Amino acid sequence: MDITEALADLRADIEEPTAERWTDTQLTKKIITSKRFYGQKIADINEDYFFTVRASPADIVAGIAEVALPADFRKLKFPEILDGSTWKELDKIRPPEKYKYASSGFPLAYYLQGNYLKLVPTPNTSKSSVIREHYIKQLNSTDLTDFPEAYHDMVVLRTILMCKALADDNIKELSVMLKTMEDAFEDDVFNRILKSKTVNNEDIGE
């Protein structure tokens, strides 16, 4: 289910096929809010569900210590640098510890600063495609493609409840239905994690 299909399902269930009380933009934001709500529930059980590795390794530039983190970055596991033909994990240090290293040379360590990886020492040679981060990604704010399809209906149902509650509709029956789905969802996620130390989108989404 993509965001257009989710929006169509939502409009059918709130009996507003075309924009009256709710614009498409408003409803889309509510769908994404629901997606992130359940995304956080998955992360609370096992954040490695959203684990990924930078698809295209980053370049390093002589004299520049900063490497921009991926756009969907949320939490770093560890970065690696390509040394010849071998990927090597960089040591994590605190900023004051950078003075223990040479001012420039082949990077051996790193620390985080804002949206950047700070390499230590500062590279003295430019190289292409030599930095890759292993990290937990942030869910996007535009669609459902990064969320397991098996749980899309639950995202829509939660959004229906949000809309009906704001419209002062009776939501008791829907609330019971959603609670049943959420209980099954949490059991499903937890049981899958027991079968696999690291759970990826393909594992859970099937």
Protein Blocks (a to p, Z undefined) as FASTA:
>chain_A
ZZklmmmmmmmmnopabackbcfklmmmmmmmmmmmmmmmmmmmommlmgccdfbacddd
ehiabdcddfklfbdfbdcddehjaccddddddfklmmmpcfbdcdfbdcdehjbccddd
ddfbdcehkbccdddddddfkbmmlgcfklmmmmmmmmmmmmmmmnopafklmmmmmmmm
mmmmmmmmmmmmmmpmbacfklmmZZ
